[in-house]
Amino acid sequence: MIHQNAWTPSRFYEALRASWSVDTGGKWFASNPARGQCSVTALVVQDILGGDILKTNVGGYWHFYNQIAARRWDLTMGQFETPIRYDDLSSTREEALSDTSPEQYRLLRQRVFNWQNRSERRVSNVRFEPVFGELPADFDTIRAEARDEGYAFLDRLAIDWAAGLIRFDKDDEGLIAAYSGGVLAAVGGITIDPIVAEALRMRRFYVRTAFRRTSIGREIAHALLERAFRTSRVVTVNAAPGSVSFWESIGFVPQIRDGHTHVHCQA
């Protein structure tokens, strides 16, 4: 059984991206939603997950982020065009709060909790299971639906699986099936990236039409990302045009190279 609704970095980022606005940070832009949100975000992350607030100097200004169980969590790193250097200097809630306001902090905190409550309700009757040995019994049904929509990648999944070429069974790989009311609703997997060294790649994501906009696909992605980032700092995806907003909402950023369109990196 796959544990769901835990606060993983990708899940927290999705909640934050949906919650940030000019009301939570005056430098916010729709095209750069994490801009100016570092201090208020660090406070909310510490409220929910504990840990420490750290800071680093970026262009003469303090940039705040978190450290939880010896792991760096910088959920606003996407505001920068290039990777930053981390000094990992200790900070405090008081210092972070001096960079925002009590009103902005309370607003973001409430929005994040509201997002989580809505997310839990949407997937409360969904079961997520890892796929081992054989594809799900009703895989042909979801495969045919994907084909009718013009997507051939589930056919490729079945062919590769039958031939033993890709079975998502190498270290750090995995394939997850989601069931709603006992019906196979979605699948999604992750494999070793065939081009980028020491990276993993999201593959074969499909949510049946009747189950879209229910957060099922997001739950699969979050589970795979949490597992991936235990051993890797980079996950790629070759996003179809219609799925770009989905991948970007959970932390992937555009990077067209080496057979992928987007990349998700850990700080």
C-alpha positions in Angstrom: 0.0 0.0 0.0 1.3 3.4 -0.9 1.1 6.0 1.9 -0.7 9.1 0.7 -1.3 12.7 2.0 2.1 12.9 3.8 3.9 16.2 3.4 6.5 15.5 0.8 8.5 18.3 -0.9 6.5 18.0 -4.1 3.2 18.0 -2.3 4.2 20.9 -0.2 5.3 22.8 -3.3 1.9 22.1 -5.0 0.1 23.5 -1.9 2.3 26.5 -1.8 2.0 27.3 -5.5 -1.7 27.2 -5.2 -1.6 29.5 -2.1 1.1 32.1 -3.0 -0.1 35.4 -4.2 0.7 39.1 -4.0 -1.2 39.0 -0.7 1.4 36.6 0.8 4.4 38.3 -0.7 4.5 41.7 -2.5 7.1 40.6 -5.1 4.9 37.7 -6.4 4.4 37.4 -10.2 2.1 34.9 -11.9 5.0 33.9 -14.1 7.3 33.5 -11.0 5.0 32.6 -8.1 7.8 31.8 -5.6 9.4 35.2 -6.0 9.5 37.0 -2.6 7.9 34.1 -0.8 10.9 32.6 1.0 10.5 33.9 4.5 6.8 33.4 4.8 7.2 29.9 3.3 10.0 28.9 5.7 7.7 29.8 8.6 4.8 27.8 7.4 7.0 24.8 6.6 8.4 24.9 10.1 4.9 25.1 11.6 3.9 21.9 9.9 7.1 19.8 9.8 9.3 21.3 12.4 13.1 21.4 11.8 15.2 24.5 11.4 15.1 27.7 9.4 18.3 28.4 7.5 19.4 31.3 5.3 21.9 32.1 2.6 23.0 35.3 0.9 21.8 35.7 -2.6 22.7 39.0 -4.3 23.0 40.8 -1.0 19.7 39.7 0.4 18.9 36.9 2.8 17.1 33.9 1.3 15.3 31.7 3.8 14.6 27.9 3.6 14.3 24.9 5.9 16.2 21.9 7.1 14.2 18.9 8.2 15.8 15.7 9.5 19.2 16.8 8.0 17.5 17.4 4.6 17.4 20.8 3.0 14.0 21.9 1.9 14.0 25.0 -0.3 10.6 25.2 -1.8 11.1 28.7 -3.2 14.3 27.9 -5.1 12.3 28.0 -8.4 12.3 31.8 -8.2 16.0 31.9 -9.3 17.1 31.6 -12.9 20.2 29.7 -12.0 21.2 27.4 -9.1 22.2 29.2 -5.9 25.0 28.5 -3.4 23.8 27.5 0.1 25.6 28.8 3.1 23.2 26.9 5.5 23.5 29.6 8.1 21.2 29.3 11.2 18.3 31.6 11.3 15.2 32.1 13.6 11.5 32.5 13.3 11.9 36.1 14.4 14.3 36.9 11.7 12.2 35.2 9.0 9.1 37.0 10.3 10.9 40.4 10.1 11.1 39.8 6.3 7.4 39.3 5.9 4.4 40.3 8.1 2.1 38.5 10.6 -0.8 38.9 8.2 1.0 37.4 5.2 2.2 34.5 7.4 -1.3 33.7 8.8 -2.9 33.9 5.3 -0.4 31.5 3.7 -0.7 29.1 6.6 -4.5 29.0 6.4 -4.4 28.6 2.6 -2.0 25.7 2.8 -4.1 23.9 5.4 -7.3 24.5 3.3 -5.5 23.0 0.3 -4.5 19.9 2.2 -8.1 19.4 3.5 -9.5 19.6 0.0 -6.8 17.2 -1.3 -7.6 14.6 1.3 -11.3 14.7 0.5 -10.7 14.2 -3.2 -8.6 11.0 -2.8 -10.2 9.5 0.4 -11.6 6.5 -1.5 -8.6 5.9 -3.7 -6.2 3.0 -3.2 -2.6 3.2 -4.5 -0.6 0.0 -5.1 2.9 -0.7 -6.5 2.8 -3.0 -9.6 5.0 -6.1 -9.4 5.3 -9.2 -11.6 2.2 -8.6 -13.8 0.4 -5.6 -15.1 -3.0 -5.0 -13.4 -5.8 -7.4 -14.5 -7.8 -4.6 -16.2 -4.8 -2.9 -17.7 -6.1 -3.6 -21.2 -9.1 -1.4 -20.5 -7.1 1.7 -19.5 -4.7 0.9 -22.4 -7.6 1.0 -24.9 -8.9 4.2 -23.5 -5.5 5.9 -23.9 -5.2 4.6 -27.4 -8.6 6.1 -28.3 -7.4 9.4 -27.1 -4.4 9.1 -29.4 -1.8 8.1 -26.7 0.3 5.1 -27.6 2.6 5.1 -24.5 0.6 2.5 -22.6 0.9 0.2 -25.7 4.6 0.8 -25.4 4.5 0.0 -21.7 2.7 -3.3 -22.3 5.1 -4.3 -25.2 8.2 -3.4 -23.1 6.8 -5.2 -20.1 6.0 -8.4 -22.0 9.5 -8.4 -23.6 11.1 -7.8 -20.2 12.8 -4.5 -21.4 11.2 -2.1 -18.9 9.5 -3.5 -15.9 10.2 -0.6 -13.5 12.1 -3.1 -11.2 15.6 -1.7 -11.1 16.9 0.2 -8.1 14.9 3.4 -7.5 12.3 2.5 -10.2 8.6 1.9 -9.7 5.2 1.7 -11.3 2.0 2.7 -9.3 -1.6 1.8 -10.1 -4.5 3.8 -8.6 -7.9 2.2 -7.9 -11.1 4.1 -7.2 -14.0 2.0 -6.1 -12.1 -1.0 -7.3 -11.7 0.3 -10.8 -8.2 0.9 -12.2 -8.2 4.7 -12.6 -4.6 5.7 -13.3 -1.0 4.5 -13.7 2.3 6.2 -13.5 6.0 5.2 -13.2 9.6 6.3 -12.8 12.7 4.7 -14.3 16.4 5.5 -14.6 16.9 8.3 -17.1 18.4 6.8 -20.2 20.4 9.9 -21.0 21.0 12.0 -17.9 23.5 10.5 -15.5 22.3 9.9 -11.9 18.8 11.1 -12.8 15.4 9.4 -12.9 12.6 10.0 -15.4 8.8 10.0 -14.9 7.1 7.7 -17.5 3.8 6.3 -18.7 1.5 8.6 -16.7 -2.2 8.2 -17.6 -5.4 9.0 -15.8 -8.7 7.8 -17.2 -11.0 10.6 -18.3 -13.6 9.8 -15.6 -11.0 10.3 -12.9 -9.3 13.5 -14.0 -9.2 16.6 -11.8 -9.5 14.3 -8.7 -5.8 14.6 -7.7 -5.2 10.9 -8.4 -2.4 11.6 -10.9 -0.8 14.1 -8.5 -0.8 11.5 -5.7 1.0 9.0 -7.9 3.6 11.7 -8.9 4.1 12.8 -5.2 4.7 9.2 -4.1 7.2 8.6 -6.9 9.1 11.8 -6.3 9.4 11.2 -2.6 10.9 7.9 -3.2 13.2 9.3 -6.0 14.6 12.1 -3.9 15.9 9.7 -1.3 18.6 8.7 -3.7 18.6 11.2 -6.6 18.6 15.0 -6.8 17.2 15.2 -10.4 14.0 13.8 -11.9 13.1 14.6 -15.6 9.9 14.2 -17.6 9.1 14.5 -21.3 5.8 16.3 -20.9 3.1 16.2 -23.6 1.7 19.7 -24.4 -1.5 19.0 -22.5 0.3 18.0 -19.3 2.7 20.9 -19.0 0.7 22.7 -16.3 0.3 19.5 -14.3 4.1 18.9 -14.1 4.9 22.5 -13.4 2.4 22.7 -10.6 4.3 20.1 -8.6 7.7 21.6 -9.1 9.1 20.7 -12.5 10.6 23.6 -14.5 11.2 23.8 -18.3 14.4 22.4 -19.6 14.3 21.1 -23.2 17.4 18.8 -23.7 18.4 15.2 -23.6 15.0 13.9 -24.5 13.1 15.7 -21.7 11.1 18.9 -21.5 11.2 19.5 -17.7 13.3 18.8 -14.7 12.7 18.7 -10.9 15.8 19.2 -8.7 16.3 19.0 -4.9 18.2 21.7 -3.2 
